Amino acid sequence: MAVYISKRGKKLIEGFQPLVKAHFKCAENPWHPETNPAGYINLGTAENHLLFEELKYKLNPGKEQLEEMHTHYAELHGMASFREALALYAQEITGVSLNPENIAVASGSSAILDMLFYVLCEPGDGVVIPAPYYAGFDHDLKTRINAEPLPAYTSADKNFELTRDVLQQAMLMAGKRQIKVRALLITNPNNPLGRTYSRETLEMLVDFALEHKVQLVADELYAKSVFGENPYISLLEIAQKKGVNIHWVYGFAKDFALSGFKTGMLYSSDDSVIKAVKELCYFMPVSNATQATLENIVRDNEFVQHLQSTNKQKLLRASQLLNQHLKENGMPQVSVDAGFFALLDLRKWLNASTFEDEMALYNHIFDNARVNLTPGQSFHAEEPGFFRICYARDENTIRHSLQKIGKALLELNSVGV
């Protein structure tokens, strides 16, 4: 007898992204220059592959670090000692003193955002997000909460500049659709653009949220993955100085290259919001053993400084190698100063300026070069032809990937997509 599946369950099945399938296809058949040269290279997932040599000694200390208390129930929104350690670390990177009681810990930043918007939004409410934006936000907002992501489109012709007019246009479109806007969600440093926002832009964002009476949410997962001349300035700092409520999201997946540890944190300046989120943490806790391991890391200031310095150096070098090999293989170079990614401009290889042709180009590269990128339509890019590339890899992988992509693009001159 067939099992009954709810409408929500069917929606989840239908919503399984083809790009997620591509990720796992790469994982099942990974490229290796010697043992599997015909395998797939995944440059579509924002993971840092440059830090394990530094991390492995800290993750495998060779001495006991767990105690009996770690084997029993603890506060499901994060052990008190871990939240205290997080507050101290967050103060180091943002310049803002945080109350550990206003921090909640959960199983990754997506879990944090899911819970936060469950608290902030009614079904059908809108969240304005500057576009292009991280594709996972759609899943975070729509899957359980049924909130509506509202892209505020920035233009490639204007170097994807984020302005008040861009945000205002998104608000006007929401009004035409009769959508109540509840929040403004900002990623700083930005994913997928690979850049930080200036102080002037951050102040504009805080003023805009205050003017329109919407909640301000800052996703700052790449705060310490900045390697260019433009510094990271936290939206948390700006909001505090202006006396504006803010909900600040951070985690260990990016700056610490520990995506597999599935640990994120929320700081909210609003007591009622953090109390509600803590109740939801019942369903998404982080194991005590994982918290103990991460607390051991963040309390070691000398190690953290070494790790972040190494991260900065390696990401800078990887971005330089990316541009070198882009140039060698006939593709436009990119300008980035943060994160692990950049938007490649492959517009001239489209047969027509449509998102259907963009997807055809994506499939051509994936099938022929066996390299996974992410098409811009997944990030709500306004114009087709842009692809996110995640380059926090060793030089050999970067070189071979760009050679394979370059060869695949050359083939289009004769056969088309």
N, C-alpha and C positions, 0 to 999 in steps of 0.2 A: 504494500500500500504506500502511495506517495506521501511524503512528509509535508505537512502544511508549512509554508513559509510566509511570513508576514510581508506586507508591502514594503516595510522598511528593509527587511532582509533581502527581498528581490532587488531593491534599489542598490544595496551594497554590492550584490553580485554584478549587476549591470555597470556599476561605477568602477570596476576594477580596471585600472589604467593600463593601456598598451605599453606605456613607457616603463611601468613597473615590471611587466613581463620581459621587456628588453633587459632590464637590470639583472633579473634572475637568469636569463639566457646567457648573459656574459659571465655570471658567477658559476654556472654549470660547465662552461667551456672557456676558461680564462686563457688568454694569450701568454705564451712564454717563448722568448726568442730562440730557445734550443729545443725544449721538449714539446712545445705546442705552438709553432709559428702560425698556424691557421686558426688559432683561437680568437676570441673577442676581447677587445680592450674597452673597458667601461670608463669613459670620460664624461658620463652623464649624471653621476651621483656626487654630491658635494661632500667628499670625505678627504681627510688629510692623511696621506700615506707617507709622510716624511718624518714622523717623530717616534716611531716605535723603538728605535735603538736607544733613545733617551728614556723612554717610558718603561721599558721592560724591567729594568733593575728596580724601579720604584714599585712596579706592579707585582714583582716577584722578589720581595726583600729577603727571603730566606730565614725569616724569623716570625714568630707568632705575633699577629696584630689583632686577632679577634679574641673577644672575651665572652664569658658565659652570657652576659647581658645581650650580646648581639644575636643569640640564638632564640630570644624570646620576643614577644610583641613589644613594639615601641610606638611612639606617636606616628600615626600613619601619614602625617604631612611632613615628616622628617624629624630625626632625632634632634634633641635640643642642642647637643654639642656640635652636630653637623651644621645646623642652621646658624649657630654662632660663628663657626668657621667661615661659612658662606658670607655672612654679613661683613666680616673683616676683609675677606678677599674682594667683595664687591666694592667696598669703600676704597680699596687700593686702585681699582680700575676706573671708577666713576667719580671719585672725589666726594661722594655723598655718604654720610653716616646713616646706616640702616638699622632698624630695630629688628632683631631676629624673630620677634613675635609677628612681624608683618611679612614673613617669608614662609612660603610653602614649597615643598619638594615633591616631585612626581616623576613618573616614568617617561621622561623626555619632554622636549619643548612642545611637541604636538599635543601631548596630554595636557600640558599646562594651558595652551591656547584653547583647547576644547573645553576645559573646565571654566576658564575665564570668560569666554564668550557665552557659555551656558548661563553664567551669572549675569552678564551685562545685557544680553539680547533676548528679546522675544522672537519666536519663529517669524521669519519674514523680514526682520529688521536688517538694516544695511551696515556694512563696514567699509569705509573708504580706504583703498590701498593704492599707493602710487605704483603704476605699471610701467615697464614690466616688473612682475613680482614673483617671489618663490611659489612654485606651482602647488606645493603642499598646503598653502593657506586655503585653497578651495576645499580640500578634503577636511581640514581642521574646522572650517566654518559650516560647511553644508551637510556633512555626513550625519551627525547626530542632532545638531542644533537647528539646522535649516535656516541659518542666517544667510544673508546675501552679500557676497563679495562685490564691491563696486570699484572697478578699476578707474584710477585717475591717470589717464594716458599721457605719458611724456613722449616727446618726439625725437626720433633719431636725427632729424635735420637740425634740432636744437640741442644736440648732444645729451638727450634725455634729461634736460634740466627740470628740476622740480620747482614749480612756482605756485603762488597763491591762485593764479588763474586756472592752472591745471586742477587744483583741488576744488575750486569753485565750480568748474564745469562738471565735475563728478557729482557735486551736491545738487546742481540744477537738473542733471539727468535723473538723480534719485527722486527729486520732486515730481518730475514728469511721470515717473513710474509709481508714484505714491508710496515710496519706500521711506520709512522712518530711519534716519541715519543715527546710529548709536555710538559709533567709535571711529577713530582714525588709527590705522595700524601702520607703523613705520618700521622698516628694517634698516638698521644703521650699525655697521657698514652694510651697504646694499647688496642683496642677492637678487638678481644675477649680474648687476652692473660691475661689481667689484670695486666700489668706491665709497668714500666716506662723505658725509654731509658737512657743510661749513656751519660755523656758529650762526651766521645770519639766517641760513635755511632752517636750522633747528629752532631758532627763536620764532621764525614765521610759523612753523608747524604748531608750536605751543600756543601762540596767539590765535591761530586759526581754530584750534580745538576749543579754546576758551570762548572765542567769539560765537561759534556755532553750537556751543553747549554739548559737545560730544566728548566721550571718554578718549583718553590718549593712551595707546598701547605701544610700547617700544620693544621690539625684538632685536636684541643686541648680542647675538650669539657669536659674532666675529670681532668682538671688541679688541681682543689682543692678537688678531691676525691682520694687523695693519703694518705695511712695510714701505709705503710711499712717503712723499713729502707732506701730504695732507694728513693732519693728525685726527685721531678719533676723539670726539667730544661726545659725552653721553647726553642723550635727551633727558635722562634722569636729573642731571645737574641743572639743565636749563629750566625744567619744569619746577624743580624745588625752589630755585631763585625767584620764579614768577608766582609761586604759591598755587600751582595747578596740580590737581591730582594726576597721578600716572601709575600705570601698571607695567612693570619692567620685567622682561623675560630673558633668562640666560640659561646656559647649560654647559655640559662637558663634551658635547659631540664635536665641536669645531676647534676652539682654541687649544683644547687638550687632546684632540684626535682620539676621543673615546666614544665614538658614536654607538658602539656595541654595548656600552654601559647603561644607556637609556636613562639618563638622569638630567632633569631640568629643574629650574627654580623660578618662582614668581615672587617678586616684591611688589606689594600694592601699598600705596600711601593711604588708601581708604580702608578703615578697619572693618566695615561691613562686607566689603568685597572679599577680603582675605579670610574672614570667618566663614563665608559661604564656600569659598574654594577649598578650605581645609576639610569641610564636610565631604566634598566630592573626592578628596584624596584617598578616602576609604577604598575606592575602586581602582586606584592607580598608584599604589605605593612603590617605593624603591626598597630593595632588600637591605637589611641592616648591614650585611657583609659588604655590599657595594658602597653604602654610605661610609662605613669605617675606612675602606680603602681610599675613597676620594677625600675624606677628611684628613687622612694621613698625608695626602699629596698637598692639599691647599694650605695646610698649616706649616709646611716646609717652605718658607719664603725663599731660601737660597735655591732650592730645586725649581720652584715655580719661575723665578727670575731667569734661571738658566734655560728652562724649557721655552719660555716666551722669547728670549733673545735668539735661541736657535731656530724657533719657528719663524721669526721675522726674517732671519738671514736666508733660510731655505726657501721661503715663499718668494722673496725677492729674486733669488737666483732662478727659481722655477718660472717666474713671470718673464724674466729676461730670456731664458731658453725658449719659452713659448714664442716670443716675438721673433727670435732668431730663426726658428724653424718655420714659422708662418711665412716669413720673408723668403726663405729658401724654397718654399713650396708654392709660391705665387699667391698667397692669401694676404688680405689686409692685416696689418698689425693692430694691436689693441692697446688701450691706455687704462691701466688698473693700478690701484694703490692699496687694496685690501681684499681679504677673502681668498678663495681657492679657484676662482672662476672668472670668465670674461665672456662677453657676447661677440662671437665671430660674425662678421658681416659677409654673408655669402649670397647677397642679393643678385649679383651678376650671373650666378649659376642657375637662377630660376628661369624656366621657360616663360612664365608669366608671373606677374606680381599677385599671386593668390596663395592662400594658406593651403589649398590642395596641392599646389606645386611645391610648397615648402615641405609638406609631408612626404611627397614623392622624392624630394632631394634627401630628406632624412633617411628614408628607406634605402635609397641608392647607396648612401654612405655606410649604413649599417650592414647591408647585405654584401657589398663589394669590398669596402675597406675593413669591414668587421670592427668598426669603431662606433661606440655609442655616444652620441651627443644628445642635447635636448633641444627640440625645435622651439622657436620663440613663441609660437601660439600657446604652448603650455604655460608660458609666463605672462600671457595676455599682452604680448607685444602688439603695438598698434599697426605695425607694418610687417609683412612676411619677409623671410630671408635671413633672420638672425638666429644663431644657435649658441646655446651656452656650452662652453667647454670647461671642464674641471681639471686643472693642470697640476695639482699638488701631488706629483708623481716624480719618479726618478728620471734622469735625463734620457736614458735608453727608451723608456716607455713614451716619453713626449716625442722624441725624434721619430720613432717607428710609427706612432699614431699619425703625426702630421705628414709623413711620407705616404702612408696608406691613404689618408684623406686627399692629399694632393693628387695622387695617381687616380683616385676615383673621380675627382673633379675634371681631370684632363680627359677622361673617357667620355665625359658629357659633350665635349666639343664634336665628337664624331657620331655618338649614338643617341644623345639626348637622354632625358629622364623617362 
